[in-house]
């Protein structure tokens, strides 16, 4: 796999049972790239390590006054130099390719897992941890994958040089052959504490990343309640903990690096002293002494890869563990499904709550608990808990459909939709039926002022579709982001559209226009809206009250407002104290029940009167706009 061939057609099925198993699986799946890097690495390291032998032969040729041998040795040195340059060039190219392709494979696996799990991912893993895995951890995993082949080439080169020195000059060669393994293994006792300190640093860095991610996501709210400085102090404290952990980890690695410098120096001193002694005795020649000395000097280069592989493993092991934990998460149901991929149509029914959304109708659902509403919306989209029955679409369980077919049939927009950075054209570049025009979707979602704001913020964009949207739409207000997300959902035009509080951040006048546009554009389609807004509820064909996980009342807005106290308490924001007081008066004073009923009737009449006045004002505004 080359960089220009990315992304992978299929990144494969990872072994996510543990971090080391995942690293092993990742390395096996890049065996071709590893072998290529190993071959170029051997060429490079062997060519570099052969230079001292050439120097020794050249010195002996000069001592013996042999011009032929000197010329041959010079030619060999030139060949070794060219081979070292070529090997280094292509080794770097192969290593970078292995790094990038390994990181890309992990990112594709994480993206695929996020697509499979949907919103369930952030309920099971913190959003900050997902960010940490898909950014910094991916790079560290790729580092280990590409470092393995270079380390293997360096280790084989050290072994070959040791064997060559023993054959070339047994007396000094044995010293080097015994000393080099000591150099390579001397740092092993220091690796466990260094790894532990690196793990602590990674853990604290992950917590700081999670805190930063959560703080940035809730920055508007924090500013509103004056909690910005509080969370900033928390992040400062967390970042200081990361700094202290990084310093402790760096101290250990600096000690390892110092040993990697000290021990080769001691070995070099030993070789020189012993070699001079042998040369005085006439047991070795000057050329042999220079060869062994130069070889020890040159071997310090491949020996550095022993330290690098130790660092790469210690840093990538916790990263691989986190990645494996995310990749090991599974959906409650099989993404392949047990039925054909044909998209069903018909009524949407949830057996767990008894909620029924008839086909081609606008159904509004009222839940007193916002969290329960969000969970019910996810269940309607085919993400049920493990102990919950599947939602039926036209009598077909969504769990038995392939994931792609289920998501094509039912689209869920949660209460906090995400806008990715890019142009408005990119935002609307989503799978769609083609029956709804982008302009019609934007108009139905009342995005006129949003388009103007985007054009003003993008000086080089004359066409609103080319206007830039910042990351998560942070330059827009909450209501503007909601409307853009709603336009994207309307443009998709699914068989069933589930909207969770799509207008919670929109003013009442805009909300009334959105309600009309939603009703017109989704005519002939099944739409479910989770809301407690009277403006949306009054325009719904059917309203369902879900109380304590069960659909307890069905009707239209005005009828339920008059006949169902629990519905009225949610929609009119009636407090528990007011409801309890009314109940107490009814229980304790039966004589006042008639008067209390009159008060309730007057209150309902006042609510209806205000709604009628608001509708008249909105109708006049719409007529003036038209």
ROMARZA-32735 format. One line per 8 residues: number of its first residue (from 1); their letters; for each residue z, x, y of C-alpha. Coordinates in nm, 3 decimals, decimal comma. Each point is the difference from the previous one (the first is absolute). Layout:
N
NUM) A) Z:X:Y; ...
This chain:
626
1) XXXXXXXX) 0,000:0,000:0,000; -0,110:0,140:0,337; 0,138:-0,100:0,339; -0,327:-0,167:0,100; 0,022:-0,221:-0,312; 0,334:-0,154:0,102; 0,136:-0,262:-0,043; 0,027:-0,010:-0,377
9) XXXXXXXX) -0,188:-0,288:-0,166; 0,313:-0,044:-0,211; 0,312:0,214:0,064; 0,126:-0,077:-0,352; 0,325:-0,135:-0,142; 0,282:0,243:0,085; 0,289:0,100:-0,223; 0,281:-0,115:0,231
17) XXXXXXXX) 0,289:0,031:-0,245; 0,139:0,296:0,197; -0,095:0,246:0,271; -0,087:0,292:-0,233; -0,205:-0,229:-0,225; -0,192:-0,124:0,303; -0,068:0,358:0,112; -0,118:0,091:-0,351
25) XXXXXXXX) -0,231:-0,304:-0,009; -0,138:0,089:0,342; -0,073:0,358:-0,107; -0,171:-0,109:-0,322; -0,227:-0,235:0,191; -0,120:0,291:0,215; -0,056:0,241:-0,286; -0,353:0,086:0,112
33) XXXXXXXX) 0,112:0,096:0,348; 0,295:0,194:-0,141; -0,224:0,205:-0,229; -0,241:0,071:0,284; 0,283:0,117:0,223; 0,142:0,209:-0,287; -0,334:0,173:-0,056; -0,047:0,090:0,368
41) XXXXXXXX) 0,364:0,104:0,020; -0,036:0,237:-0,293; -0,313:0,151:0,155; 0,181:0,055:0,328; 0,331:0,134:-0,136; -0,160:0,222:-0,265; -0,241:0,146:0,256; 0,287:0,076:0,238
49) XXXXXXXX) 0,215:0,146:-0,279; -0,289:0,220:-0,122; -0,019:0,182:0,333; 0,297:0,232:-0,076; -0,165:0,111:-0,324; -0,317:0,078:0,193; 0,201:0,201:0,253; 0,169:0,197:-0,280
57) XXXXXXXX) -0,333:0,075:-0,166; -0,143:0,109:0,336; 0,288:0,242:0,058; -0,044:0,147:-0,346; -0,374:0,037:0,066; 0,073:0,189:0,322; 0,251:0,225:-0,178; -0,254:0,067:-0,274
65) XXXXXXXX) -0,279:0,041:0,262; -0,218:-0,256:-0,183; -0,244:-0,158:0,244; -0,145:-0,233:-0,262; 0,338:-0,147:-0,090; 0,087:-0,033:0,368; -0,324:-0,189:0,066; 0,057:-0,229:-0,296
73) XXXXXXXX) 0,356:-0,064:0,112; -0,120:-0,077:0,352; -0,251:-0,250:-0,141; 0,274:-0,159:-0,210; 0,220:-0,031:0,310; -0,286:-0,169:0,187; -0,053:-0,245:-0,285; 0,373:-0,074:-0,011
81) XXXXXXXX) 0,001:-0,058:0,377; -0,292:-0,244:-0,018; 0,155:-0,178:-0,300; 0,336:-0,028:0,178; -0,166:-0,150:0,310; -0,208:-0,248:-0,200; 0,295:-0,093:-0,220; 0,229:-0,053:0,300
89) XXXXXXXX) -0,257:-0,218:0,177; -0,065:-0,230:-0,292; 0,365:0,005:-0,111; 0,101:-0,137:0,338; -0,276:-0,259:-0,016; 0,099:-0,112:-0,350; 0,373:-0,002:0,087; -0,052:-0,214:0,311
97) XXXXXXXX) -0,223:-0,235:-0,200; 0,270:-0,037:-0,264; 0,261:-0,064:0,268; -0,199:-0,265:0,184; -0,130:-0,176:-0,310; 0,348:-0,012:-0,156; 0,146:-0,143:0,321; -0,287:-0,250:0,022
105) XXXXXXXX) 0,060:-0,112:-0,359; 0,369:-0,061:0,071; -0,083:-0,189:0,318; -0,250:-0,218:-0,183; 0,259:-0,074:-0,269; 0,256:-0,094:0,265; -0,251:-0,218:0,186; -0,098:-0,175:-0,323
113) XXXXXXXX) 0,365:-0,061:-0,087; 0,067:-0,140:0,347; -0,300:-0,231:-0,037; 0,123:-0,121:-0,337; 0,359:-0,062:0,107; -0,075:-0,141:0,343; 0,305:-0,087:0,207; 0,221:0,046:-0,308
121) XXXXXXXX) -0,032:0,377:0,047; 0,216:0,019:0,313; 0,261:-0,225:-0,161; 0,041:0,246:-0,286; -0,051:0,327:0,188; 0,093:0,075:0,361; -0,298:0,012:0,236; 0,108:0,343:0,126
129) XXXXXXXX) -0,003:0,139:-0,352; -0,352:-0,131:-0,056; -0,107:0,174:0,322; 0,170:0,324:-0,108; -0,168:-0,009:-0,342; -0,348:-0,071:0,137; 0,016:0,276:0,264; 0,221:0,307:-0,048
137) XXXXXXXX) 0,063:-0,044:-0,373; -0,371:-0,025:-0,075; -0,061:0,339:0,162; 0,279:0,168:-0,196; -0,126:-0,142:-0,329; -0,349:0,129:0,081; 0,148:0,340:0,085; 0,151:0,039:-0,348
145) XXXXXXXX) -0,318:-0,116:-0,173; -0,214:0,261:0,176; 0,264:0,277:-0,022; 0,020:-0,020:-0,381; -0,346:0,151:-0,054; 0,059:0,281:0,251; 0,336:0,079:-0,159; -0,158:0,007:-0,346
153) XXXXXXXX) -0,269:0,240:0,123; 0,264:0,222:0,162; 0,218:0,002:-0,315; -0,295:0,091:-0,222; -0,099:0,277:0,243; 0,352:0,146:-0,005; -0,009:-0,004:-0,380; -0,340:0,171:-0,010
161) XXXXXXXX) 0,107:0,269:0,247; 0,316:0,071:-0,197; -0,201:0,041:-0,320; -0,255:0,217:0,184; 0,271:0,226:0,145; 0,165:0,045:-0,339; -0,334:0,102:-0,149; -0,098:0,214:0,300
169) XXXXXXXX) 0,333:0,182:0,048; 0,265:-0,100:-0,259; 0,294:0,179:0,164; -0,027:-0,169:0,340; -0,169:-0,309:-0,143; 0,308:-0,085:-0,205; 0,218:0,020:0,312; -0,228:-0,241:0,179
177) XXXXXXXX) -0,033:-0,228:-0,304; 0,378:-0,028:-0,024; 0,060:-0,030:0,374; -0,253:-0,272:0,082; 0,152:-0,268:-0,230; 0,336:0,079:0,158; -0,153:-0,057:0,342; -0,155:-0,329:-0,110
185) XXXXXXXX) 0,315:-0,131:-0,169; 0,260:0,131:0,247; -0,022:-0,306:0,222; 0,039:-0,252:-0,284; 0,381:-0,029:0,041; -0,053:-0,088:0,367; -0,255:-0,275:-0,065; 0,243:-0,279:-0,111
193) XXXXXXXX) 0,215:0,019:0,316; -0,314:0,035:0,212; -0,148:-0,307:-0,169; 0,319:-0,198:0,053; 0,005:0,088:0,368; -0,367:-0,096:0,030; 0,079:-0,333:-0,169; 0,279:-0,068:0,249
201) XXXXXXXX) -0,233:0,085:0,286; -0,268:-0,234:-0,136; 0,249:-0,280:-0,049; 0,132:0,029:0,354; -0,352:0,028:0,138; -0,096:-0,317:-0,189; 0,297:-0,186:0,148; -0,091:0,119:0,349
209) XXXXXXXX) -0,359:-0,114:-0,054; 0,117:-0,342:-0,117; 0,228:-0,032:0,303; -0,280:0,104:0,236; -0,245:-0,242:-0,162; 0,244:-0,290:0,019; 0,093:0,085:0,359; -0,362:0,016:0,117
217) XXXXXXXX) -0,082:-0,325:-0,179; 0,289:-0,179:0,174; -0,025:0,177:0,335; -0,078:-0,314:0,197; 0,302:-0,180:-0,143; 0,225:0,304:0,053; -0,101:0,017:0,363; 0,063:-0,369:0,039
225) XXXXXXXX) 0,359:0,022:-0,127; 0,075:0,338:0,156; 0,029:0,179:-0,334; -0,261:0,266:0,069; 0,252:0,274:0,084; 0,216:-0,089:-0,300; -0,284:0,049:-0,244; -0,118:0,307:0,190
233) XXXXXXXX) 0,343:0,155:-0,050; -0,020:-0,084:-0,369; -0,336:0,170:-0,027; 0,128:0,304:0,189; 0,288:0,023:-0,248; -0,237:-0,039:-0,296; -0,240:0,263:0,138; 0,288:0,243:0,048
241) XXXXXXXX) 0,099:-0,049:-0,362; -0,360:0,078:-0,098; 0,009:0,314:0,217; 0,323:0,124:-0,155; -0,134:-0,067:-0,351; -0,326:0,178:0,087; 0,191:0,303:0,129; 0,208:0,019:-0,320
249) XXXXXXXX) -0,316:-0,029:-0,208; -0,180:0,263:0,210; 0,289:0,243:-0,045; -0,037:-0,017:-0,376; -0,376:0,042:0,014; 0,035:0,291:0,242; 0,235:0,165:-0,250; -0,261:-0,049:-0,272
257) XXXXXXXX) -0,266:0,149:0,227; 0,224:0,295:0,079; 0,051:0,069:-0,369; -0,376:-0,021:-0,049; -0,035:0,278:0,259; 0,303:0,209:-0,105; -0,064:0,024:-0,374; -0,367:0,107:0,023
265) XXXXXXXX) 0,113:0,267:0,245; 0,261:0,126:-0,241; -0,257:0,001:-0,281; -0,240:0,193:0,222; 0,267:0,261:0,081; 0,081:0,032:-0,371; -0,368:0,046:-0,090; -0,053:0,262:0,272
273) XXXXXXXX) 0,310:0,200:-0,089; -0,070:-0,007:-0,371; -0,369:0,066:0,054; 0,065:0,304:0,220; 0,233:0,132:-0,268; -0,271:-0,044:-0,266; -0,262:0,155:0,225; 0,217:0,311:0,055
281) XXXXXXXX) 0,032:0,033:-0,373; -0,375:-0,034:-0,036; 0,024:-0,310:-0,220; -0,215:-0,208:0,237; -0,272:0,077:0,252; 0,004:-0,076:0,370; -0,269:-0,261:-0,052; 0,210:-0,182:-0,261
289) XXXXXXXX) 0,303:0,004:0,232; -0,205:-0,146:0,286; -0,145:-0,264:-0,235; 0,339:-0,120:-0,121; 0,147:0,011:0,350; -0,293:-0,197:0,145; 0,015:-0,253:-0,282; 0,366:-0,071:0,070
297) XXXXXXXX) -0,084:-0,042:0,368; -0,288:-0,237:-0,073; 0,199:-0,204:-0,256; 0,234:-0,112:0,276; -0,283:-0,234:0,107; -0,034:-0,203:-0,323; 0,378:0,010:-0,046; 0,037:-0,206:0,320
305) XXXXXXXX) -0,156:-0,288:-0,187; 0,307:-0,012:-0,225; 0,209:-0,087:0,306; -0,259:-0,248:0,122; -0,016:-0,191:-0,328; 0,380:-0,022:-0,003; 0,001:-0,141:0,354; -0,288:-0,236:-0,074
313) XXXXXXXX) 0,175:-0,140:-0,306; 0,338:-0,038:0,168; -0,155:-0,184:0,295; -0,244:-0,211:-0,201; 0,242:-0,107:-0,274; 0,197:-0,248:0,217; -0,327:-0,110:0,161; -0,152:-0,069:-0,342
321) XXXXXXXX) 0,316:-0,184:-0,102; -0,029:-0,232:0,300; -0,372:-0,052:-0,058; 0,061:-0,076:-0,369; 0,269:-0,252:0,094; -0,245:-0,188:0,223; -0,283:0,022:-0,252; 0,224:-0,123:-0,283
329) XXXXXXXX) 0,056:-0,335:0,174; -0,181:-0,283:-0,172; -0,099:-0,352:0,090; 0,169:-0,289:-0,175; -0,338:-0,100:-0,142; -0,298:0,195:-0,126; -0,261:0,066:0,268; -0,277:-0,051:-0,255
337) XXXXXXXX) 0,101:-0,357:-0,078; -0,067:-0,191:-0,320; -0,267:-0,235:0,136; -0,353:0,038:0,127; -0,047:0,119:0,356; -0,137:-0,338:0,116; 0,185:-0,110:0,314; 0,155:-0,345:-0,056
345) XXXXXXXX) 0,026:-0,274:0,259; 0,222:-0,303:0,041; 0,357:-0,081:0,094; 0,252:0,281:0,042; 0,324:-0,079:-0,183; 0,322:0,196:-0,038; 0,199:-0,116:-0,305; 0,312:0,186:0,116
353) XXXXXXXX) 0,045:-0,204:0,319; -0,225:-0,300:-0,066; -0,209:0,087:0,308; -0,348:-0,155:-0,011; -0,276:0,093:0,244; -0,294:-0,241:-0,056; -0,347:0,144:0,017; -0,188:-0,011:0,332
361) XXXXXXXX) 0,316:-0,097:0,188; 0,225:0,171:0,256; 0,350:0,009:-0,147; 0,299:0,110:0,205; 0,313:0,124:-0,176; 0,342:0,000:0,167; 0,277:0,224:-0,137; 0,338:0,040:0,158
369) XXXXXXXX) 0,023:0,358:-0,127; -0,271:0,237:0,136; 0,051:0,241:-0,291; -0,049:-0,283:-0,250; -0,319:-0,096:0,185; -0,132:0,356:-0,028; 0,078:0,017:-0,372; -0,165:-0,336:-0,059
377) XXXXXXXX) -0,311:0,113:0,191; -0,022:0,312:-0,218; 0,038:-0,213:-0,314; -0,285:-0,223:0,114; -0,210:0,316:0,031; 0,060:0,099:-0,361; 0,306:0,225:0,037; 0,274:-0,190:-0,186
385) XXXXXXXX) 0,337:0,150:-0,102; 0,043:0,089:-0,365; 0,190:-0,318:-0,082; -0,229:-0,236:0,193; -0,294:-0,201:-0,140; -0,346:0,063:0,134; -0,157:-0,204:0,278; -0,289:-0,223:-0,113
393) XXXXXXXX) -0,332:-0,024:0,184; -0,206:-0,286:-0,135; 0,226:0,005:-0,307; -0,070:0,371:-0,067; 0,299:0,241:0,020; -0,071:0,271:0,257; 0,180:0,252:-0,221; -0,266:-0,042:-0,267
401) XXXXXXXX) -0,283:0,086:0,239; -0,112:0,356:0,073; 0,168:0,127:0,314; -0,327:0,017:0,197; -0,086:-0,360:-0,085; 0,349:-0,124:0,086; -0,008:0,171:0,339; -0,349:-0,128:0,069
409) XXXXXXXX) 0,121:-0,354:-0,067; 0,332:0,015:0,186; 0,060:0,208:0,312; 0,355:0,037:0,135; 0,070:0,114:0,356; 0,367:0,091:0,035; 0,208:-0,039:0,313; -0,044:0,367:0,098
417) XXXXXXXX) -0,369:0,081:-0,061; -0,121:0,356:0,046; -0,289:0,102:0,225; -0,153:0,335:-0,088; -0,130:0,232:0,269; -0,371:-0,015:0,073; -0,241:-0,232:0,176; 0,010:-0,377:-0,008
425) XXXXXXXX) -0,318:0,016:-0,208; 0,190:0,213:-0,255; 0,285:-0,253:-0,001; -0,240:-0,276:-0,099; -0,181:0,215:-0,255; 0,165:-0,180:-0,292; -0,132:-0,188:-0,304; -0,101:-0,345:0,123
433) XXXXXXXX) -0,189:-0,305:-0,118; -0,246:0,027:0,288; 0,047:-0,366:0,092; 0,212:0,077:0,308; -0,137:0,197:0,292; 0,221:0,268:0,157; -0,033:-0,164:0,340; 0,107:-0,336:-0,139
441) XXXXXXXX) 0,304:0,156:-0,167; 0,103:0,178:0,321; -0,048:-0,318:0,201; 0,203:-0,209:-0,242; 0,283:0,254:0,020; -0,019:-0,008:0,383; -0,074:0,374:0,031; -0,186:-0,015:0,332
449) XXXXXXXX) 0,271:0,176:0,201; 0,050:0,247:-0,288; -0,367:0,103:0,021; 0,031:0,049:0,376; 0,309:0,217:-0,048; -0,174:0,211:-0,264; -0,307:0,054:0,219; 0,218:0,102:0,295
457) XXXXXXXX) 0,184:0,247:-0,220; -0,327:0,149:-0,132; -0,195:0,137:0,296; -0,304:0,092:-0,208; -0,033:-0,339:-0,175; -0,219:-0,265:0,160; -0,011:-0,210:-0,315; 0,344:-0,142:-0,095
465) XXXXXXXX) -0,084:0,064:-0,366; -0,007:0,374:0,076; 0,336:-0,004:0,180; 0,264:0,223:-0,155; 0,319:-0,130:-0,159; 0,288:0,245:-0,007; 0,212:0,061:-0,309; 0,157:-0,330:-0,113
473) XXXXXXXX) -0,126:-0,149:0,328; 0,296:0,143:0,191; -0,180:-0,031:0,334; -0,014:-0,379:-0,048; 0,277:-0,255:0,025; 0,143:-0,168:-0,307; -0,192:-0,319:0,066; -0,327:0,188:0,049
481) XXXXXXXX) 0,047:0,184:-0,328; 0,072:-0,330:-0,176; -0,317:-0,156:0,134; -0,219:0,293:-0,102; 0,150:-0,010:-0,349; -0,059:-0,376:-0,015; -0,363:0,049:0,107; -0,046:0,254:-0,279
489) XXXXXXXX) 0,140:-0,246:-0,255; -0,217:-0,283:0,130; -0,308:0,222:-0,010; 0,069:0,079:-0,367; -0,024:-0,373:-0,076; 0,176:-0,008:-0,339; 0,018:-0,305:-0,224; 0,373:-0,025:0,077
497) XXXXXXXX) 0,158:0,153:0,311; 0,379:0,037:0,019; 0,142:0,081:0,344; 0,365:0,093:0,050; 0,111:-0,074:0,358; -0,341:0,085:0,152; 0,100:-0,104:0,355; 0,367:0,097:0,025
505) XXXXXXXX) -0,069:0,238:0,293; -0,245:-0,227:0,186; 0,077:-0,228:0,296; -0,018:-0,376:-0,052; -0,326:-0,057:0,191; -0,185:0,266:-0,199; 0,165:-0,123:-0,318; -0,137:-0,352:0,058
513) XXXXXXXX) -0,354:0,136:0,039; 0,042:0,215:-0,312; 0,116:-0,305:-0,194; -0,316:-0,188:0,099; -0,225:0,297:-0,071; 0,164:0,061:-0,338; -0,042:-0,363:-0,099; -0,368:-0,008:0,100
521) XXXXXXXX) -0,101:0,336:-0,145; 0,180:-0,056:-0,331; -0,138:-0,348:-0,045; -0,101:-0,042:-0,363; 0,221:0,291:-0,107; 0,356:0,011:-0,136; 0,247:0,139:0,251; 0,377:0,042:-0,031
529) XXXXXXXX) 0,204:0,085:0,310; 0,368:0,095:-0,012; 0,137:-0,100:0,337; 0,267:-0,198:0,183; -0,208:-0,048:0,315; -0,042:-0,369:0,093; -0,346:0,076:0,141; -0,131:0,125:-0,334
537) XXXXXXXX) 0,194:-0,253:-0,203; -0,137:-0,292:0,201; -0,359:0,106:-0,078; 0,054:0,051:-0,373; -0,143:-0,250:-0,247; 0,310:0,036:-0,214; 0,348:0,142:0,064; 0,231:0,117:-0,278
545) XXXXXXXX) 0,370:0,078:0,045; 0,126:0,269:-0,238; 0,379:0,006:-0,017; 0,195:0,240:-0,222; -0,309:0,093:-0,200; -0,124:-0,354:-0,060; -0,252:-0,229:0,173; 0,226:-0,291:0,099
553) XXXXXXXX) -0,211:-0,197:0,245; -0,370:-0,060:0,062; -0,166:-0,189:0,284; -0,131:0,048:0,352; 0,188:0,161:0,285; 0,109:-0,305:0,199; 0,099:-0,192:-0,310; 0,215:0,283:-0,136
561) XXXXXXXX) 0,151:0,062:0,341; 0,131:-0,356:0,001; 0,097:-0,042:-0,363; 0,112:0,343:-0,129; 0,312:0,156:0,163; -0,050:0,337:-0,168; -0,355:0,019:0,133; 0,114:-0,105:0,346
569) XXXXXXXX) 0,273:0,266:-0,001; -0,254:0,276:-0,066; -0,272:-0,118:0,238; 0,223:-0,100:0,295; 0,233:0,300:-0,052; 0,298:-0,228:-0,051; 0,311:0,213:-0,049; 0,237:-0,039:-0,293
577) XXXXXXXX) 0,280:-0,099:0,239; -0,208:-0,285:0,141; -0,093:-0,122:-0,347; 0,359:0,026:-0,122; 0,129:-0,185:0,307; -0,247:-0,281:-0,050; 0,091:-0,029:-0,368; 0,374:-0,004:0,083
585) XXXXXXXX) -0,045:-0,275:0,253; -0,195:-0,205:-0,252; 0,262:0,047:-0,270; 0,307:-0,055:0,217; -0,124:-0,273:0,231; -0,223:-0,249:-0,181; 0,012:-0,217:0,307; -0,180:0,268:0,197
593) XXXXXXXX) -0,285:0,030:-0,246; -0,212:-0,251:0,186; 0,053:0,175:0,330; -0,062:0,336:-0,164; -0,323:-0,132:-0,146; -0,107:-0,113:0,344; 0,073:0,348:0,137; -0,209:0,154:-0,277
601) XXXXXXXX) -0,284:-0,241:0,068; 0,013:0,084:0,370; 0,000:0,370:-0,081; -0,303:-0,035:-0,227; -0,175:-0,210:0,259; 0,066:0,267:0,261; -0,140:0,268:-0,233; -0,310:-0,208:-0,066
609) XXXXXXXX) -0,042:-0,066:0,372; 0,015:0,372:0,080; -0,253:0,074:-0,273; -0,236:-0,263:0,136; 0,034:0,143:0,352; -0,063:0,350:-0,132; -0,309:-0,120:-0,187; -0,133:-0,165:0,316
617) XXXXXXXX) 0,053:0,319:0,201; -0,170:0,208:-0,267; -0,290:-0,245:-0,021; -0,047:0,019:0,377; 0,006:0,381:-0,012; -0,256:0,007:-0,278; -0,225:-0,238:0,193; 0,033:0,215:0,314
625) XX) -0,084:0,313:-0,200; -0,300:-0,170:-0,156
